[in-house]
Amino acid sequence: MFETLDSHAAVPPPPGMPHGFDAPGGRSGPAEHLSGIPRITLRQLVYFAAAARLGSALRAAEELSISPPAISSAIAGLESLLGEQLFVRWHTDGHPQLMSQLEEDTLDVIFVLDFEISPTLSTTVLCPGPVRCVLPASHWLANDTVDLAQLEDMPFIMLDIPKTRDYFLSVFASLGLKPNIAHRVTSAEMVRGLVASGFGYSLLNFGSHERKDIVYRPIRGYTRTSQLVAVRQYRHPSSELIEAFVAKAGEFLSQHGINPDR
């Protein structure tokens, strides 16, 4: 399966090229030549091939030295032209569904941030997930603890998924602030790409330490933290396999980590 690719932006056609056409019967179809062949660009094909080969918009962007949104836009444009889904998107908004599957015994254990975990569930802390302000590495606040009041009027990039969205908004509310939401995306990868490209700043709990074009900075005056936890049902005895799996996950995170402070 391929990693999340944003499907909201479309690649604009070259000058004079229509976005669509009226098919026989008055139905709209993808933009095509009169011969019926879609107007696909070499750029779209190159970007698509790189993302498919590497399995990630981020890795494809790094290989081609462009921004991840450019990769995502090219693929979205291809899908629009062809009228077919080319990638399976894995969004990070499955917290309620995961909880439901756990309660229905479809899953034995899930890994989630500890937002509103029911006291009827057993949790094991895997690693801390402190909220951090994400900025371009060249930003004038990139070397400091960030006062969000200084950024309140600046474009904010929202990771717009349930629980996480509310949590980040509560960070601003606790400081008496309201963010200027300019962009909403459902992928942390896209958040990082947009920040790196200068579209604004954001908040995230976990970092990607392979990237050198963005930084994660502590927030002045905010102390509440979150944690990544393994969640299981109390009513079911945990098997040796599940215990070993959770222990291995904790060991991996302690060695490699996704904490932006590492």
LOMI-704002 format. One line per field, with one value per residue (C-alpha): residue number from 1; z negated, y negated, x negated. Coordinates in steps of 0.5 Angstrom, whole numbers, plus 500, padded with zeros to 3 digits. Layout:
resi = [NUM | ...]
w = [Z | ...]
v = [Y | ...]
u = [X | ...]
REM end
This chain:
resi = [1 | 2 | 3 | 4 | 5 | 6 | 7 | 8 | 9 | 10 | 11 | 12 | 13 | 14 | 15 | 16 | 17 | 18 | 19 | 20 | 21 | 22 | 23 | 24 | 25 | 26 | 27 | 28 | 29 | 30 | 31 | 32 | 33 | 34 | 35 | 36 | 37 | 38 | 39 | 40 | 41 | 42 | 43 | 44 | 45 | 46 | 47 | 48 | 49 | 50 | 51 | 52 | 53 | 54 | 55 | 56 | 57 | 58 | 59 | 60 | 61 | 62 | 63 | 64 | 65 | 66 | 67 | 68 | 69 | 70 | 71 | 72 | 73 | 74 | 75 | 76 | 77 | 78 | 79 | 80 | 81 | 82 | 83 | 84 | 85 | 86 | 87 | 88 | 89 | 90 | 91 | 92 | 93 | 94 | 95 | 96 | 97 | 98 | 99 | 100 | 101 | 102 | 103 | 104 | 105 | 106 | 107 | 108 | 109 | 110 | 111 | 112 | 113 | 114 | 115 | 116 | 117 | 118 | 119 | 120 | 121 | 122 | 123 | 124 | 125 | 126 | 127 | 128 | 129 | 130 | 131 | 132 | 133 | 134 | 135 | 136 | 137 | 138 | 139 | 140 | 141 | 142 | 143 | 144 | 145 | 146 | 147 | 148 | 149 | 150 | 151 | 152 | 153 | 154 | 155 | 156 | 157 | 158 | 159 | 160 | 161 | 162 | 163 | 164 | 165 | 166 | 167 | 168 | 169 | 170 | 171 | 172 | 173 | 174 | 175 | 176 | 177 | 178 | 179 | 180 | 181 | 182 | 183 | 184 | 185 | 186 | 187 | 188 | 189 | 190 | 191 | 192 | 193 | 194 | 195 | 196 | 197 | 198 | 199 | 200 | 201 | 202 | 203 | 204 | 205 | 206 | 207 | 208 | 209 | 210 | 211 | 212 | 213 | 214 | 215 | 216 | 217 | 218 | 219 | 220 | 221 | 222 | 223 | 224 | 225 | 226 | 227 | 228 | 229 | 230 | 231 | 232 | 233 | 234 | 235 | 236 | 237 | 238 | 239 | 240 | 241 | 242 | 243 | 244 | 245 | 246 | 247 | 248 | 249 | 250 | 251 | 252 | 253 | 254 | 255 | 256 | 257 | 258 | 259 | 260 | 261 | 262]
w = [500 | 501 | 496 | 495 | 502 | 501 | 506 | 506 | 510 | 518 | 523 | 527 | 535 | 539 | 542 | 547 | 544 | 542 | 535 | 538 | 543 | 545 | 546 | 551 | 547 | 543 | 538 | 536 | 537 | 536 | 540 | 547 | 554 | 559 | 560 | 553 | 550 | 544 | 544 | 539 | 538 | 538 | 531 | 528 | 531 | 528 | 521 | 521 | 522 | 517 | 512 | 514 | 514 | 507 | 504 | 501 | 504 | 499 | 501 | 508 | 507 | 504 | 510 | 515 | 510 | 510 | 505 | 503 | 505 | 512 | 512 | 509 | 514 | 520 | 518 | 516 | 523 | 526 | 522 | 525 | 532 | 532 | 527 | 523 | 516 | 517 | 510 | 504 | 498 | 491 | 487 | 480 | 478 | 475 | 468 | 467 | 472 | 468 | 461 | 464 | 467 | 460 | 456 | 461 | 460 | 468 | 466 | 460 | 459 | 462 | 462 | 461 | 457 | 451 | 452 | 448 | 447 | 443 | 436 | 438 | 443 | 441 | 443 | 444 | 445 | 451 | 451 | 450 | 455 | 453 | 458 | 461 | 466 | 473 | 477 | 483 | 481 | 484 | 479 | 475 | 469 | 471 | 465 | 459 | 455 | 459 | 456 | 460 | 459 | 464 | 470 | 468 | 475 | 479 | 483 | 479 | 483 | 479 | 478 | 479 | 476 | 471 | 463 | 466 | 469 | 462 | 458 | 462 | 462 | 454 | 454 | 457 | 453 | 447 | 448 | 450 | 457 | 464 | 470 | 477 | 480 | 488 | 490 | 487 | 489 | 486 | 487 | 482 | 488 | 492 | 486 | 486 | 493 | 493 | 487 | 491 | 497 | 493 | 493 | 486 | 479 | 475 | 469 | 469 | 463 | 467 | 471 | 478 | 476 | 483 | 485 | 484 | 487 | 481 | 474 | 468 | 462 | 455 | 454 | 448 | 443 | 445 | 440 | 442 | 446 | 449 | 450 | 455 | 452 | 453 | 451 | 450 | 446 | 439 | 440 | 444 | 441 | 445 | 449 | 449 | 456 | 455 | 449 | 453 | 459 | 454 | 451 | 458 | 460 | 454 | 455 | 462 | 460 | 455 | 460 | 466 | 463 | 466 | 461 | 464 | 458 | 460]
v = [500 | 493 | 488 | 482 | 477 | 471 | 471 | 464 | 460 | 461 | 460 | 454 | 456 | 452 | 445 | 446 | 453 | 454 | 458 | 462 | 463 | 465 | 472 | 475 | 474 | 468 | 472 | 469 | 473 | 472 | 467 | 471 | 470 | 470 | 477 | 479 | 480 | 476 | 470 | 473 | 469 | 472 | 469 | 472 | 479 | 478 | 476 | 481 | 487 | 484 | 484 | 491 | 494 | 491 | 492 | 485 | 478 | 475 | 480 | 478 | 471 | 472 | 476 | 471 | 465 | 462 | 461 | 466 | 462 | 462 | 470 | 470 | 465 | 469 | 475 | 472 | 469 | 476 | 479 | 473 | 474 | 482 | 482 | 487 | 488 | 489 | 490 | 492 | 486 | 488 | 482 | 482 | 480 | 487 | 486 | 488 | 494 | 497 | 496 | 499 | 505 | 506 | 506 | 511 | 515 | 515 | 512 | 514 | 508 | 501 | 496 | 489 | 482 | 482 | 477 | 479 | 486 | 490 | 492 | 499 | 500 | 502 | 497 | 498 | 492 | 493 | 486 | 478 | 474 | 467 | 462 | 458 | 452 | 454 | 448 | 447 | 448 | 441 | 438 | 432 | 436 | 443 | 443 | 441 | 443 | 441 | 436 | 437 | 430 | 428 | 433 | 432 | 428 | 432 | 438 | 444 | 451 | 455 | 463 | 463 | 470 | 472 | 471 | 469 | 462 | 461 | 462 | 457 | 452 | 453 | 451 | 444 | 444 | 445 | 439 | 435 | 435 | 437 | 439 | 436 | 443 | 442 | 450 | 456 | 463 | 470 | 472 | 470 | 471 | 466 | 461 | 462 | 461 | 455 | 452 | 453 | 450 | 443 | 444 | 443 | 446 | 452 | 456 | 463 | 469 | 473 | 471 | 473 | 473 | 474 | 467 | 462 | 456 | 456 | 455 | 457 | 452 | 452 | 447 | 442 | 443 | 449 | 455 | 461 | 467 | 473 | 480 | 485 | 491 | 499 | 500 | 507 | 509 | 510 | 516 | 520 | 523 | 521 | 526 | 527 | 525 | 519 | 517 | 519 | 514 | 508 | 509 | 509 | 503 | 499 | 502 | 499 | 493 | 492 | 493 | 489 | 485 | 480 | 475 | 468 | 467 | 472]
u = [500 | 498 | 497 | 502 | 502 | 507 | 512 | 515 | 510 | 510 | 505 | 507 | 507 | 502 | 505 | 511 | 512 | 519 | 520 | 526 | 531 | 538 | 538 | 544 | 551 | 548 | 544 | 537 | 531 | 524 | 520 | 518 | 516 | 521 | 518 | 520 | 513 | 513 | 508 | 503 | 496 | 489 | 488 | 495 | 492 | 485 | 488 | 493 | 487 | 483 | 488 | 490 | 483 | 481 | 488 | 489 | 490 | 484 | 479 | 481 | 480 | 474 | 471 | 473 | 472 | 479 | 484 | 489 | 495 | 492 | 492 | 499 | 502 | 499 | 502 | 509 | 509 | 507 | 513 | 518 | 516 | 516 | 523 | 519 | 516 | 509 | 507 | 510 | 510 | 508 | 511 | 510 | 517 | 518 | 518 | 526 | 526 | 520 | 523 | 529 | 526 | 522 | 528 | 532 | 525 | 524 | 517 | 513 | 508 | 508 | 503 | 506 | 505 | 508 | 514 | 520 | 518 | 524 | 522 | 525 | 518 | 511 | 506 | 498 | 494 | 490 | 487 | 488 | 491 | 491 | 494 | 489 | 489 | 487 | 483 | 479 | 471 | 470 | 476 | 474 | 476 | 473 | 468 | 472 | 478 | 484 | 489 | 495 | 498 | 493 | 495 | 503 | 504 | 499 | 502 | 503 | 503 | 508 | 508 | 515 | 517 | 521 | 519 | 512 | 515 | 519 | 513 | 509 | 514 | 514 | 507 | 509 | 515 | 511 | 507 | 512 | 511 | 514 | 510 | 511 | 513 | 510 | 510 | 513 | 510 | 511 | 503 | 498 | 493 | 497 | 496 | 489 | 488 | 493 | 489 | 482 | 485 | 486 | 494 | 494 | 493 | 496 | 497 | 495 | 494 | 489 | 483 | 479 | 472 | 470 | 472 | 467 | 472 | 476 | 476 | 480 | 480 | 483 | 489 | 488 | 493 | 496 | 495 | 500 | 497 | 500 | 497 | 497 | 500 | 502 | 509 | 512 | 518 | 518 | 523 | 519 | 512 | 506 | 503 | 495 | 495 | 499 | 494 | 488 | 491 | 492 | 485 | 482 | 486 | 483 | 476 | 476 | 479 | 474 | 468 | 471 | 476 | 481 | 481 | 479 | 474 | 470]
REM end
